[in-house]
Amino acid sequence: MKVLIAGLGSVGQRHARNLRASCGAGVEILAYRVRGLPQVITDTMTIDDTVTVEAACGIRSFASLDEALAERPDAVMICNPNSLHLQTAMAAAHAGCHLFIEKPLSHTGDGVDDLIAVVERQRLVATVGYQLRCHPALARARALLCQGAIGPLRSVRAEFGEYLPLAHPYEDYRQSYAARADLGGGVILCYIHEFDYLTWWFGLPQRVTTTGGRLGQLEIDVEDTAITVMDYRFADRDVIVELHLSFLTRPAARTCRIEGDHGVIEVDLNAPSLTMTTAAGAVERQTFDGFKRNQLFVDELSHFMTAMAGGHAPMVPLREAARSLRVALAARESLALGQAVTLS
C-alpha cells in the first residue's frame, strides 16, 4: 500500500508514525510538503532535531502535489492548513485516491458538494478526522443517552478551552494556521471537534446564535472566543445546547454536562472521566485509566484502513462531516452578523 500525506506538521507526522507502527514495511509513505521543515515534532509537542522526519518515518517527500500524485498513491491523508483541505482533496479524488481529511472538511462551504459528488461517483472511501468519536468517555455518554439513562433532555453545556501559545509550544503561535484568517484559522473551525460530536449526538439544530470575537491580547486576526447557543426541539420540547470555545483558557478545560429530567451526565475529556448522577442522588463514576490521546488517532486510522479494505463504511462519511461544518459555519456567520442563523 502507498499513502501520501499532504502536510507534515504535528498531526501529519503523528499519522506517519502511526502508519509506520501499524503497517511496518507494508506501507510506502510519501509526503507533499511546502515548507519542508526537517525537524521531528514528537507526540509531546517538542522538537527532536537529531533526525529528519523523512529518516525517522521512512518518507519520500515531494514539493509538488502533481508529482506526488503521479506516484499513484492508494490514499491521501490531507493534513495541510484548513484553507487548503478542499482543493487538495479534490485533486486527490480526481486522481482516484481514497481520502482521509483532517478536520475541518473545509474553511467554507464552497465546493463541498462537488467533492462529495466526485467521491461518490468514483466510489472512493473518504472520511474526516473527527477522532473524538473514538473517545471512550464520549462513546460511553452517547451510549447512556441512547439508553435514555437520564430521561428526556433538558440542556447541554460543552466547553473546550486552552491557551493558544501553549497548544503547539514548538512554534510561534502567531504563524500557526489557528491564528491566521488566510489559513482558515479561528477558534470555531480549529475546535470544530466539539461541533462534530454534538451534531453526531443531536443532529442539526434549528437555530444557531454566537457571540464572542477577538477578546484577548493575542496577536492573531481571528476570533479567540466563541459562545454558541444551538436551539433544538425534541419530542415537543425545546432543548438548549451551549458550546464555549476559547483560545484564552488557562488551565485547559474540555468538558460536557448533559441534563435530563432524571439525572445529569458530566464528562471530562482531559481526565478522562464520566459521572452520572440520578435525580435521586445515586452517583456512578467511571474513569478511563491508562487512556493515551494517541490512541484516538490510532483508532481513527484503523477505521479508515478497514474501510479501504471494504470492511465497513467510513466512521465519518463526508455527508456527516459536511453537516457539522454547516453548523460551525453558521456559528461563524452569526458571530459576524450579530444575529441568529436559522438552519432548519
Helices and strands as residue ranges (DSSP letters): E 2-6, H 10-23, G 24-26, E 28-32, E 40-41, E 47-48, H 53-57, E 59-62, H 65-69, E 75-78, G 82-84, H 85-94, E 98-101, H 112-121, E 126-128, G 131-134, H 136-146, E 153-163, H 164-167, G 173-175, G 177-179, G 181-183, H 187-190, H 192-202, E 207-213, E 225-234, E 237-246, E 248-260, E 263-268, E 273-278, E 283-287, H 294-308, H 318-337, E 341-342
